């Protein structure tokens, strides 16, 4: 999530249309899942229910509960590429690279962009206002380029190790688990920290209720553990969850000290850090 720096923010849905679908839990859940997928990826999702407005910003205060399911959908193309190319005999590093490329194409490098902007702002700004100004700039500086390059290299290395140790299927399941877990962990910062600026996607989305964030994280854990357990030890999954949560908490603390809250770039960077920490625990 790094979309708070550019472009107009679509209005949040207001009163639901009275079209027969209003008030139906299934229709609302479908609308929330579709909204989360659209927001966090470039996957074209058709209108799934009468409550679904493809042009509107999702209601984060409610829809975040289903973010782990949306994360699975967003992570699926990369996982499929990993499994299919892993069966061809290509070197594991090449397979990992192609899988990451598929993930970048699916998300539009949304989270990587957030990590780069955060690194530029925190590394190059001397004051809070200057840090936020740098983070809003669409150009990538030295800190951002280095952070994004290192993140891709580390993720490629971890996936290579997982392919070698667990096979392509095991690595793909680990990648799906990371996709389901890292996003709710990242968005939990929207419950812990206020928006750092008075405009942008993070401000428009508002703070997520702590109960909603807790449900999302618990749901992410409930999906991640069985996925890893299908092709690996449960203990590794639990270690990955703890490490990822600690990494996001540390980033949240740093962000609060640096800019007084969170932005879309902070959320995007948190997703990257959570995914790396989770995969690192599985690869050891």
N, C-alpha and C positions, 0 to 999 in steps of 0.2 A: 504494500500500500504506500504509494508515494504520489498520489494524484492531487494532493492538496496544494501543490505549487503552481499549477497551470490550469487554464481553462475555466469556463463557467461551471458552477456547481448546479446540477439539476435539482429541482425542488423535491423535498421529502414528501412521500405520499401523505395526503391529508385524509379526510373522511372516506372510508371505503365506499365504492359504488354499490348501490342496492340492486345487484343484478342476479340475485339468487345464490351467488357463491359467498356473499358476505357472511362472516361469522362461522363458516365451515372450517374446522381445524385443518383438514387435509388441503383445502384450497389455499389457506394462509401459509401452510408449511411449504407447499410447492412454490408459492410466490417468493417466500423467503430464501429457499434454496436457489431459485433462479436468479434472484437479486445478488446473492453472494457470489455465484459463479460469474455473472456478468461483471461485477465490480472487481473481482480478483483475477480475471482472465480475459482473453479475447475470444472465448468460445461463444459462437452465436447460439443463444438460447431463445427459442420461441416463447411466446406468452403461454404460460402453463395453467393459468386459472383466471377467473374473473377478478381476483384481487391482485394480479400480477401486472405491474406497469413497467415495461422495459425501459422507459425513458426516465424513470424516477430513481433517486438514490434510495437504497434499501434502508429500512428502519433498523439501524444497528442495535438499538435497545432491545429488540426482539429477535431479529434474524440471526444474530451472532450465535445463538444456540445451535443452529444447524450448520455453522461454518465448517466443522469437521467433515461432514458429508460433501460439502462443496469442495473442500480441499482434496478429497479423494478423486472427484471428477477432474479437477484441475491437474492433479498429479498423474492421472491415468495415461495420457499420451506418452510422457517420458518413460513410465514404467513399461508400456507396451513396446516401445522402441528398444528398451534395454533387454527385454525377453527375446524379441524377434532377432535382433542383431547378435545377441549372446549365443544363439544357436547356429550362427554362421561360421564360427571359427575365427572371427576378427579378434585382434588383441583386446584384452579387457579395457585398456585405457581408451582405445578408439570407441568401444561400445559405450563407455561412460561419457565420452565427449559428445557422441551423437544423442544420447539420452538427455544430457544437459541442454543441448541445442533444441531438442523438442520441447523441453520445459520452458526455455526462453521464448520460443515462438508462441507457446500456449498463453503465457502470462504477459507477453510484450515486455519482458525484462522489468516488470513493475517493481519487484522487491529488490532486484539488483540496483535499479536506479535509486531507490530509497537509501540503500547502503552507501552508494557512491556520494549522494548528496549529503548524507549525515557525516561521512568521513571528511568531506571538503569543509563543511560548516564547523564541525567540532575541531578539526585540525587547523583551519586557517583563520578563524574568527577570534578577535581579541575580546569582544563583548557579546552579550546576549543578542542585541539587535543585529550586530554584524554577522553573527553565526546564522541567524534566521534569514538574513538577506542573502548570504552565500548559498544556503540550502534551497532558497527559492530560485536561484539562478539555474537555468537549464544546462549550462555548460559544465563539463566535468573537468576538475582540476587534478593536480598530481595526487593528492590524498585520495580522491574518489577513484581515480584510475587504478591506483595501487590496491585499494581495498577491494574493488570489484574483481581485479585480476587474481588477487590472492584467494578470494572466496571461491572463484570458479576452479582454481587449481586445487584447493583443498577438497572441494566437493568431488572433483574428478578423481583425485587420489583415493578418497574414502570409498567411492563407488567401485573403483578398480579393486581395492582390497576386499570389498564385500563380494564382488563377482568371483574373485579367486577363492574366497573362503566359503561362500554359501551358494555359489553358482548364480547364473543370471536370474532365475526365479526368486531365489532368496534375496538377492540385491533389489529386485523390483518390488518385492513385498516390503522391504525396509524403506524404500523410497516412498511408497504409498503411505506407510505408517508415518513417516516424517511429514508428508504433505498434510495428513489429517491432524497431526499434533501441533506442528509449528505455527500454523495460522491462528488457532484459538489462543495459543500461548502469547503470540505477538499482540493480538487484539486485546488481551487482558490488560495491557498497559493503558488502554482507553478507559478502563475501570479504575486504574490506580493513579493515573496522572491527568490533570486538566489539559485542554488544548493549549499549546504554547503561543498560538497567534489567534487573532480575532477573525480570521477568514481562512478559507481553504476546506478541503474535504474532511480533515480531522475535526475542524470546528463545526462544519455542517452536520457531520455524523453525530456529534455530541459525545458525552461520556456514556459508556456502557454500564448499566447497573452491575454491581459486583456479583449479584446472584446469577445474572445472565452469563457473565464471564466465567463464573465457576461451573455452571452447567456445560458451557462450551468446552472448557478444558477437560472436565470429567468425561464428556462424550468423546473428545479426542483421544484421551487415554484408553477408553473402552474400545476404540477402534484400533489404536496403534498396537496394544499388547497382543491381541489375537493374531494380527497380521504378521508380527515378528515371530510369534510362537509357532506359526505354521512351518517355519523353516529356520528356527534358531531358538536359543534359550530364553525363557521369560526373564531371567535375571538381567540379561543384557538390555532388554526393553525397559525394565524398571530403572536401570542405571541411566539409560538414555533420557528417560523422562525427567529424572532428577537433575541431570546435567543441563538439559535444555531449559528447564525452569529456572535454574540458578543463573544461567547465562542471560536470560531475558530479564530477570530481576536486577542483575548487575547493570545491564544496559539502561533499564528504567531509572535506576539511581543516578547513573552518569547523566542521563538526559535531563533529569530534574535539576541537577546542579548546573548543567551547561545552559539550558534554555528555559527552565522553569516548567517543563511539561512535555507533552508529546505532540508530534506532527505525523503526517502520513509517511514522511521519510523515516521517522523513528520506528513506526510500525513495520515498514518494509525491511529495515535493517534488523529488527528483532526477529522477523521470520527467517532471514538468512542465518542469523546466529543460532537460532533454535534448531534449524535443520542441520547445521554443521555439528553442533554439540550432540544431537541425537545420533547422527550417523557415526560420529567419532566413537561414541560409547559402544555401538554395535560392531564397529570394525576392530576393536581391541580384543 
